[in-house]
Amino acid sequence: MPAETIGQLLKRLRDEHGWTQQQVADEYCRVTGTVTKDAREVGRWERDKRLPTPDTRRHLATVFGVPAGDLDRAAAAARRARCQAPSAGSQPVMAEAAEMDRRTFVGTVTAAALTTAIPVPRHVDPALIPYFEQQLDGHYRADMLLGPRALIGTISAQCDLISQLVNAADGTTRQRMARVGVHYAAFAAWLYLDAGDPVTALRCHDVAQELAHRSRDREAVACALVDRAMARTDQGMGTAVLDLCEGALMDASLLSPEVQVFALQQQAHGASLLGDRRHVDELLDRAGRLLDAVDVEAWGTACLRTPHYIEVQRATCYGRLGLAHAADRLWQQIIPSAPPTSRRDVGVWTGRQAVAAAALRQPERAVELARHAAGIVMETGSERARRELAAVKAGMAPWQAEPIGQALAEVLAPIGKGV
């Protein structure tokens, strides 16, 4: 009888535990403190399309509570099976690559090379901290120009590496590295949200919160809470958003102005989800009064990088509240003044303005705005902008059978499913 391959072994162990592939991925992330494994990766292991590395096998042994040697022997059996059927071995890899967006595939391969090629030192030099900080600043700029998919692989790999460095570092270096890790995990969550993967984004937020507490940095903890609130905003969970932001602001007088602005504007989004315009304006007015005191953007909250930052939040909240006239007036001021580096954001904002135009019964204008936003979606792959266009389609339902409705369908057709 042929020896059990590692894919067969992992499938059997998963069945014995009664877990789904996603639960295996979650357990793996819990054991390792990483954020890059998902159900698709577990599926590839189980189908012997990708053999887990020795380090991965060791972690999987911990997940399932079995000797690591069992997985090593099963991996050897899978390699022998590949050698006996070489033509079958290359096809899954080609098919897997064909399924992935080219930029994501290249980024993932690069990320895998980073995590496997760089050994974690026993002594972590504090000089690594400014290195990662400088890298992140460039990543922020690249995200604004390229969209999320071009960066996910690289950022995820760096998150994994930083998590390992945190565990290896001593004393204050560990705390400072954990603080850097909060930035990276929060940014990874943002990328996954923008790419339409909220499940992985929430796992990134879990990592960010743990690292924030390990950093012993009050502002890191507050920002991790607000980042989590952003994800809950996307899910429409208004009370959760308010609670998380209130938790972040419990010691508001001890927080920097930028962190207070970050929390207040997100709290306003929670209030808009609950239909409370008065609270929205109160929170955003408070944030606006603090904005002039922000002199450095240490947490990457975009309040300095985004012109009309507070009014962008207000226009978004007004749109959510159904205040189409007020939202449209604000978008008319905001969008023309946006810098070229905000192109992806302009796609989101233009989609929101198109929704307002449809609500104002201006279908021709709504279609032209949607046309502009659709072009940006094609360039950046932003799922956030794509969702706004889905809302435009819903708002244009009264004209669906008319020529202008057909024009909108033609505009939206190239950007694919879900719209």
N, C-alpha and C positions, 0 to 999 in steps of 0.2 A: 504494500500500500504506500503511495507517495507520501513523503513527509508533509506536514501541515505548513503552508506558507504563512508569512506574517499577516497577510491580508485575511486569510481564513482564521488565524488565531485571534486577531483583533475583533473580527466579526463575532466569533464565538464568545469571547470575553464580554463584549458589549451586550450580547443577548443574555448572558448569564446575569449581568447586573440589571437588565431591564431598562437600559438607557437608549436614548436616541443618539444619532451622530452628533447633534448639537450639544447634548449633555456631555458627551465625551470631550468635545472641544472646550466646553466651559470648565470641566474638571482639569483639563490640561493647562488652561490659562491660570486657573487657581493655583495649581501646583508650581508652575514655573514663574508666575508673575508677569506673563507676556500677554499680548493682545492680538496676535496675528493668526491664530488658528481658528478655523471655522468648520462647519459641517462638511463643506466641500473638500477640505483637506483630509478629514477623517475618511470620507468616501473614497478618495484616491488611495489612501493607505489600504483600505479594506479590499479594493479591487486590484491591489498590487500594481497600480499604475505608477506609484511613487513609493520608494522604499524609505522608511524613516531613518534618519541618521543615527549613529550610536548614541549621541546625547538625547535625541528624541525618544529612542527606544528605552533609555534609562528612565526618562520622565513618564513614559507610558506604563512602564512596569510599576512605578509608584501609583499612578492613577488607578490601575486595576488590582494592585496588591499581589503581583506575581513576581517570581525571580527574573531579573533582567536577562539571564542566560536563556530563558525560554524564548524571549523575543529575538535574541541574537541568532539562535538556531533556526527559528522560523524565517528570519531575514535571509540566512544562508540558503534555505530551501527555496525561497522565492528567486534568489539570484540564479540558482541551478536551473529552475524552471524557465527563466528567461533565456539562459544559454541554450537550452534544448529547443526553444521556439523563438529564435531571434527576430523573425519577421513580425511576430505578434507583439514583440516588445516595443517596437518603434511606433506602431500605429497609435496606441493610446496617447503617447506623448504629443504626436502631431495633432491628433484630434483635440487634445486639451489646449494646446497653443492656439488652435484655430478658433476655439470658443471665446478666447479672451481678447479684449481690446489690446491692440498692439502696444500702446504705451504702458498699459497696466502690466502686460506680460514682461516687457523689458524691465520695468521698474521692480517687479517681483523677483525676477532672476537676479537683478543687481542686489536687491535686498538680501536674498538668500546667500549670495556670495559674501556679503558683508558680515552676516551673522555667523557663517561657518568658517570664514577665513581669519577673523580677528579673535585671538584668544584673549580672555579676560585676565588682566594681570593680577597678581596677588596684592600688589601695592597700587592704589589708584592715585595718580598724580593730580593734585588740585588744578594743574594747568589745563586739564581736559574740560573743566567747567566753562571757561570763556570760549573754548573751541566750539563746544556744542551751542552756546548762546549765539555766537556769530553765525553758525550754520542755520540756526532757526530763523534769524532775521532774513536771510536769503530765501528760506523756504516760504516765509510769509509773502514775500514779493512774488515769488514764482507762482504761488497759488492764485494770486490775483490775476496773473496773466494766462496761466495754463489751465486752471480748473483742477479738480481733486484727483482725477485718475492718474495723472502723470506723476504724482508725488506719494501716493498711498504706500507703494512698496518700500520706498526709501525711508519714509517717516516711521513706518511700522518696524523696520529693521533697526532703526536708531532707538526707538522706544525699547525694544528688546535688549539692545546692548546697554542702554542706560540703566535699565532695571537690574541687569547683572552687575554693573559697576556699583550701583547703590548697595547691593548685597556684599560686595567685596571691599567697599571703602570703610575707613575708620572715622569715628568722631565727627568733627565739623565737616569734613569732606563728604561724609555720607549724607549729612543733612543738606548741604549745598547741592550735591548731585541729585538728591531726591527732589529738591525744588526745581531744578532744571527738568527733571523727569515729568513733573506736573505740567510744565509748558508743552512738552512733546506729546504726552498722552492726551491732553486737552485738544491740541492741534490735530492729532490723529482722529479723535472723535469728530471734530469739525469736518475733516475730509470725508470720513465715512458717512456722516449725515448728508453732506453735499453730493455724495455719490449715490445716495439712496439706500444706505445700509444701516438703519437705526439700531439693529441688534448688536452689531459689532461696535457701533459708536457707544452704546451704553456700557459695553465691556471696557472700552477705553476710559470712560468716566469712572468706572470702578477702580481701575489702576490709578487714575489721577487722584482720586480721593485717598487711597491708601498712601501714595507717595506724599501727598500734602500733609497728612498727619505725621508721617515719618520725618518730614522736613522740620516739623515744629515751627512752621511759619504761619502765623495767623492769616496773612493775606493769601497764602497758597490754599489754605482750607476754604476761605471764603470764595475764592475764584473757582475752586473745584465744585462747590455747591451751585454757583451761578451757571457754570458750564453744564451741569446736570439739568438745571432749570431750562436751559436752551433746548435740550433734547425733549424735555417734557412739553415745551411750547409747541414743538413740531407735532407732538402727539395730541395736542388739544387739551392737555390736563392742567386747567387753569389753577385749581386749588394747590396742586403740587408745585407749580411754578411760584405761587405766592409764598408757600411754606418754606421752600428752599431758599428763596431770596431773603425772606425775613430771618432765617437762620444765619445767612451770610452777614446780615447787617446787625446782628445782636450787639456787637461791639463796634458799631460804626465809627465812633469817635477815635478808635485806635487804627482805623483803616486809612489808606491813602485816598486822596480824592478820586483817582482813576478807578480804584476798586469799588468805591461807593457809586460812582457813575455807572459802572458795569452792572452792579446789582440793582440799582434803581430802574434803569431802563428795561432790564429783563423783568423786573417785577411789574412794570407797566404792561408788558405783553401778557402777563398772567391776568391782570385786571381787565384787559381788553377781551380775553377769552371768556370772562365772566360777565361781559357787557357793561362794565362800570366806567363810563367815560370820565366822570369827575375824578376818579382815582387815577386813571391814566394820566390826565393832565397834571394832577398834583405831583405824581412821581416824576414825570418828565421835566416839569418845571424845577423840581429840586435838583435833578441831575444836571439841568442846564446851568443852574447857579454855581455848581461845583466845577463845571468844565474849564473855566478860566484858570482854576488852580492846578490843573493837570499839567505838569511840566515834563514828565517822562512817562512813556507808555511801557512800563516794565512787564505788563501782563498781556500785551498784544491784543487789547480789547477793541482796537480800531477807532477809539474816540478821537485820536489826533490824526489818524491817517485818512479818515472819512470826512469830507466836507459836509456840513449840515448834519452831523451825526445824530443829534437829538431829534431833529425834524424828520430824518429818515425813519426813526423809531415811531414818531408820532403819526406820520403818514401811513405806516404799516398798521399801527393800531387802529387808526380811523377806518382804514379799509376793512379790517376785521370786524369793526363795529357797524359797518354798513353806512358810514358817513362819506358817501362817494364824492360829493362836492368838495368837502374839506380835504379829503385825501388827494383828489386830483389837483387842487390848487397847490398843495405842497409839492407834489411830484413835478409840476411844471417849473417850480423854482429849483428843485434839487437836481434833476437829471441833467439839464444843460450845463451845470457847473461841475459835473463829475470829471475827474482827471482820467486820462487814457488808461492808467493802471487799475481803474475801478470797472473795467469793461464787464467782468463777470457779474459784479453787483448791479451794474446798469441793466443787464439782462433780467435780473430778478425784479428790479424796481419798475422797469418798463412793462413787464408782465402784470405787475400790480396796478400800474396806471391803466393798462388795457382793461382790467377787470372793472375799474372805476368808470371808464368810458362806456363800457357796456351797460353798467348800472344807470348811467346818465342817459341811456338810450341814444348813444352816438356810435352805431355799429361800424360805420366806415372808419372812424377814427380808431376804434378798438382793433380793427383788423390791421391797420397800418402799424399800430404799436406792437401788436402780436407778431407781425412780420419781422420787425426789428429785433424783438426778443428771441424769436426762433433762430435767427442767424447767430446770435450769441450762444444759444444752447448748442448749436451744431459745433461751434468752435471750442467750447469749454467743457461740454458734457455735464453741466451743472444740473443735478436733479432738483435742486431748489427752484431754479428757473423753469424747469420742465413742469413742476407742480403748479407754478403760477399760470402757465399756459393752459393747463387742464382746467383751472378755474375760469380762464377766459372762455374756453369752450362751453362750460356750464352757463356762464353769464350770457352767452350769445345764443342760447337755446331758442328764444323767440324768433330768431331769424334763420333757423337751421335750414328751412326749406326754400329760402329766398336766395337770389344770386350772391348776396353778401355773405350768407352762411356758407355757401359753396366755396367762396373765396377764402374764408377762414379755414375750411377743411384742406384746401390746397396748401395753405401756409403751414399748417400743422403736420401734414402728411410726412415730410422728410425727417421729422424728429422722432418718429417711431411710436412704439406702443405706449399706452398709458395716457395719451393725449387725444 
